[in-house]
Amino acid sequence: MDIGKEHHHCVVVGPEGERLLSRRVLNDEPALLELIRDVLALSQDALWAVDINHGGAALLIGLLSLTRP
């Protein structure tokens, strides 16, 4: 995830390097939850990476922590 203040950009890359999803998403809970659902529909084993771990990424990181066991 490329983290921004108002928007983020998510790219999902498959095991062969193919782009499975590329989306700009608002930094708000409903939009991020929809993105998380869409990514997990592609793979329950998705590995998430963000370019920063504070500030604008806090909501996403918090939501991701709720979706994992």
VEXFI-800732 format. One record per residue: x, y, z of N, C-alpha, C, O in turn; residue in three letters. Coordinates in Angstrom, 2 decimals. Layout:
residues N
R; n_c1; n_c2; n_c3; ca_c1; ca_c2; ca_c3; c_c1; c_c2; c_c3; o_c1; o_c2; o_c3; type
R; X; Y; Z; X; Y; Z; X; Y; Z; X; Y; Z; ALA
...
END
This chain:
residues 69
R; n_c1; n_c2; n_c3; ca_c1; ca_c2; ca_c3; c_c1; c_c2; c_c3; o_c1; o_c2; o_c3; type
R; 0.83; -1.17; 0.00; 0.00; 0.00; 0.00; 0.88; 1.24; 0.00; 1.82; 1.36; 0.79; MET
R; 0.56; 2.14; -0.89; 1.17; 3.46; -0.88; 0.22; 4.34; -0.08; -0.91; 4.60; -0.51; ASP
R; 0.67; 4.81; 1.06; -0.19; 5.53; 2.00; -0.16; 7.02; 1.71; 0.90; 7.62; 1.53; ILE
R; -1.36; 7.61; 1.68; -1.50; 9.05; 1.55; -2.42; 9.56; 2.65; -2.98; 8.77; 3.41; GLY
R; -2.56; 10.86; 2.75; -3.41; 11.43; 3.80; -4.89; 11.14; 3.55; -5.61; 10.69; 4.44; LYS
R; -5.35; 11.41; 2.33; -6.76; 11.24; 2.00; -7.03; 9.95; 1.23; -8.10; 9.36; 1.35; GLU
R; -6.07; 9.52; 0.44; -6.21; 8.33; -0.39; -4.97; 7.46; -0.25; -3.87; 7.95; 0.04; HIS
R; -5.18; 6.17; -0.46; -4.08; 5.22; -0.54; -4.16; 4.56; -1.92; -5.17; 4.67; -2.60; HIS
R; -3.09; 3.89; -2.31; -3.13; 3.10; -3.53; -2.66; 1.69; -3.20; -1.59; 1.48; -2.63; HIS
R; -3.49; 0.73; -3.57; -3.21; -0.67; -3.28; -2.96; -1.41; -4.58; -3.69; -1.26; -5.55; CYS
R; -1.91; -2.21; -4.59; -1.61; -3.11; -5.70; -1.45; -4.50; -5.12; -0.70; -4.70; -4.16; VAL
R; -2.15; -5.46; -5.70; -2.02; -6.86; -5.29; -1.31; -7.59; -6.43; -1.74; -7.54; -7.58; VAL
R; -0.23; -8.26; -6.08; 0.57; -8.99; -7.05; 0.44; -10.48; -6.76; 0.58; -10.92; -5.62; VAL
R; 0.16; -11.25; -7.79; -0.02; -12.69; -7.65; 1.31; -13.43; -7.58; 2.37; -12.82; -7.70; GLY
R; 1.25; -14.74; -7.39; 2.46; -15.54; -7.21; 3.38; -15.55; -8.44; 4.58; -15.81; -8.30; PRO
R; 2.85; -15.28; -9.60; 3.66; -15.24; -10.82; 4.04; -13.82; -11.20; 4.57; -13.59; -12.29; GLU
R; 3.78; -12.85; -10.30; 4.12; -11.46; -10.56; 3.05; -10.69; -11.31; 3.26; -9.52; -11.65; GLY
R; 1.91; -11.31; -11.56; 0.84; -10.65; -12.29; 0.06; -9.72; -11.35; -0.12; -10.02; -10.18; GLU
R; -0.39; -8.60; -11.89; -1.18; -7.65; -11.11; -2.62; -8.14; -11.05; -3.29; -8.25; -12.08; ARG
R; -3.09; -8.43; -9.85; -4.45; -8.93; -9.65; -5.44; -7.83; -9.31; -6.64; -7.96; -9.56; LEU
R; -4.93; -6.74; -8.75; -5.79; -5.63; -8.35; -4.93; -4.39; -8.25; -3.79; -4.46; -7.78; LEU
R; -5.46; -3.27; -8.68; -4.80; -1.97; -8.50; -5.91; -0.97; -8.28; -6.78; -0.78; -9.13; SER
R; -5.89; -0.31; -7.12; -7.01; 0.56; -6.78; -6.58; 1.71; -5.88; -5.77; 1.54; -4.97; ARG
R; -7.12; 2.88; -6.17; -7.01; 4.04; -5.29; -8.20; 3.95; -4.34; -9.33; 3.71; -4.77; ARG
R; -7.95; 4.16; -3.07; -9.02; 3.98; -2.08; -8.96; 5.12; -1.07; -7.89; 5.53; -0.64; VAL
R; -10.14; 5.63; -0.71; -10.22; 6.67; 0.32; -9.71; 6.14; 1.65; -9.82; 4.95; 1.94; LEU
R; -9.15; 7.01; 2.43; -8.69; 6.65; 3.76; -9.87; 6.80; 4.74; -9.83; 7.64; 5.64; ASN
R; -10.90; 6.00; 4.53; -12.01; 5.96; 5.49; -12.45; 4.51; 5.68; -12.21; 3.66; 4.83; ASP
R; -13.09; 4.25; 6.80; -13.36; 2.88; 7.21; -14.16; 2.07; 6.20; -13.75; 0.96; 5.87; GLU
R; -15.29; 2.57; 5.68; -16.05; 1.74; 4.73; -15.24; 1.38; 3.48; -15.29; 0.24; 3.02; PRO
R; -14.51; 2.34; 2.93; -13.73; 2.07; 1.72; -12.60; 1.09; 2.00; -12.33; 0.21; 1.18; ALA
R; -11.94; 1.23; 3.13; -10.85; 0.31; 3.47; -11.37; -1.09; 3.77; -10.74; -2.07; 3.40; LEU
R; -12.52; -1.19; 4.42; -13.10; -2.51; 4.68; -13.48; -3.20; 3.37; -13.30; -4.41; 3.23; LEU
R; -14.00; -2.44; 2.42; -14.32; -3.01; 1.11; -13.06; -3.52; 0.42; -13.05; -4.60; -0.15; GLU
R; -11.99; -2.73; 0.48; -10.72; -3.15; -0.11; -10.20; -4.41; 0.56; -9.78; -5.35; -0.13; LEU
R; -10.22; -4.46; 1.87; -9.75; -5.64; 2.60; -10.56; -6.87; 2.18; -9.98; -7.94; 1.96; ILE
R; -11.87; -6.74; 2.08; -12.71; -7.87; 1.64; -12.32; -8.32; 0.24; -12.21; -9.52; -0.03; ARG
R; -12.11; -7.36; -0.66; -11.76; -7.70; -2.04; -10.40; -8.40; -2.13; -10.24; -9.36; -2.89; ASP
R; -9.43; -7.94; -1.35; -8.12; -8.57; -1.35; -8.21; -9.98; -0.77; -7.64; -10.92; -1.32; VAL
R; -8.92; -10.12; 0.35; -9.05; -11.45; 0.97; -9.84; -12.42; 0.09; -9.67; -13.63; 0.21; LEU
R; -10.71; -11.89; -0.78; -11.41; -12.76; -1.74; -10.43; -13.33; -2.77; -10.65; -14.42; -3.30; ALA
R; -9.37; -12.59; -3.04; -8.33; -13.09; -3.95; -7.46; -14.13; -3.27; -7.08; -15.13; -3.88; LEU
R; -7.14; -13.89; -1.99; -6.31; -14.83; -1.24; -6.44; -14.56; 0.25; -6.21; -13.44; 0.70; SER
R; -6.79; -15.58; 1.00; -6.84; -15.47; 2.45; -5.44; -15.37; 3.05; -5.28; -14.99; 4.21; GLN
R; -4.42; -15.69; 2.26; -3.03; -15.65; 2.72; -2.31; -14.38; 2.26; -1.08; -14.35; 2.24; ASP
R; -3.06; -13.34; 1.91; -2.44; -12.10; 1.44; -1.49; -11.55; 2.49; -1.80; -11.53; 3.68; ALA
R; -0.35; -11.10; 2.04; 0.63; -10.45; 2.91; 0.55; -8.96; 2.61; 0.74; -8.53; 1.47; LEU
R; 0.27; -8.17; 3.64; 0.09; -6.73; 3.48; 1.39; -6.01; 3.80; 2.10; -6.37; 4.73; TRP
R; 1.70; -4.99; 3.01; 2.86; -4.13; 3.27; 2.43; -2.69; 3.04; 1.72; -2.38; 2.09; ALA
R; 2.87; -1.81; 3.93; 2.59; -0.39; 3.80; 3.92; 0.37; 3.77; 4.91; -0.10; 4.34; VAL
R; 3.93; 1.52; 3.12; 5.19; 2.26; 3.00; 5.49; 3.11; 4.23; 6.62; 3.58; 4.37; ASP
R; 4.52; 3.33; 5.10; 4.76; 3.97; 6.40; 3.90; 3.25; 7.43; 2.91; 2.61; 7.08; ILE
R; 4.27; 3.34; 8.70; 3.53; 2.59; 9.72; 2.92; 3.50; 10.78; 2.69; 3.06; 11.91; ASN
R; 2.66; 4.75; 10.44; 2.06; 5.68; 11.38; 1.23; 6.71; 10.60; 1.13; 6.63; 9.38; HIS
R; 0.66; 7.65; 11.30; -0.07; 8.74; 10.65; -1.22; 8.23; 9.79; -2.16; 7.62; 10.30; GLY
R; -1.13; 8.49; 8.48; -2.19; 8.13; 7.55; -2.45; 6.64; 7.43; -3.51; 6.24; 6.95; GLY
R; -1.51; 5.82; 7.87; -1.68; 4.37; 7.78; -2.38; 3.78; 9.00; -2.73; 2.60; 8.99; ALA
R; -2.59; 4.57; 10.04; -3.11; 4.04; 11.31; -4.46; 3.35; 11.17; -4.66; 2.28; 11.74; ALA
R; -5.38; 3.95; 10.43; -6.71; 3.33; 10.28; -6.59; 1.99; 9.56; -7.17; 1.00; 10.01; LEU
R; -5.87; 1.96; 8.46; -5.69; 0.71; 7.72; -5.06; -0.37; 8.59; -5.54; -1.50; 8.63; LEU
R; -4.00; -0.03; 9.29; -3.32; -1.00; 10.14; -4.26; -1.51; 11.23; -4.27; -2.70; 11.53; ILE
R; -5.04; -0.62; 11.82; -6.00; -1.03; 12.83; -7.04; -1.98; 12.27; -7.37; -2.98; 12.90; GLY
R; -7.57; -1.68; 11.10; -8.57; -2.56; 10.48; -7.97; -3.91; 10.11; -8.61; -4.94; 10.27; LEU
R; -6.74; -3.90; 9.60; -6.09; -5.16; 9.26; -5.86; -6.01; 10.51; -5.95; -7.24; 10.45; LEU
R; -5.55; -5.37; 11.62; -5.32; -6.14; 12.84; -6.60; -6.83; 13.31; -6.54; -7.84; 14.01; SER
R; -7.75; -6.28; 12.94; -9.03; -6.89; 13.33; -9.43; -8.04; 12.41; -10.25; -8.88; 12.78; LEU
R; -8.87; -8.08; 11.20; -9.26; -9.10; 10.24; -8.40; -10.35; 10.30; -8.71; -11.34; 9.65; THR
R; -7.32; -10.31; 11.08; -6.43; -11.46; 11.19; -6.58; -12.11; 12.54; -6.85; -11.44; 13.54; ARG
R; -6.42; -13.45; 12.58; -6.50; -14.14; 13.88; -5.37; -13.78; 14.82; -5.32; -14.28; 15.94; PRO
END
